[in-house]
């Protein structure tokens, strides 16, 4: 059997390239471990499942969401923060709805009402001195969330 040397001309180059990629990936794994980032998927999922509290101390948000700074408006007065916290991320809308329903009740918010359309969901919550509206809008790439928190007006009963 006779081999053509033409086909084997690139074999050392391809082998070298594959070895370089292999060393690159093993080097990256060592770097990740040296930075303290866990490569254990169960540890990563536990950390990702712990919610964050950003501008509102009693409204938890998923870690997967990033703040949309150009659409966030927060005001602090009389010791309270109010305004709109805008977020976005690649998170499924139904999982966000379930997240907020679970965590808002844990933070002593009372669910007042909610509604859902094919692309948008709005949830309304109340505490003794504040209201919170969460608007979840699903678009092509990201899901957008607006969390609005406002104080109640003394002496005015809400019309529901």
Secondary structure, 3 states (H helix, E strand, C coil): CCCCHHHHCCHHHHHHHHHHHHHHHHHHHHHHHHCCCCCCHHHHHHHHHCCEECCCCCCEECCCCEECHHHCEEEEECCEEEEEEEEEECCCHHHHHHHHHHHHHHCCCEEEEEEECCCEEEEEEECCCEEEEEEEEECCCCEEEEEEEEECCCCCCCCC
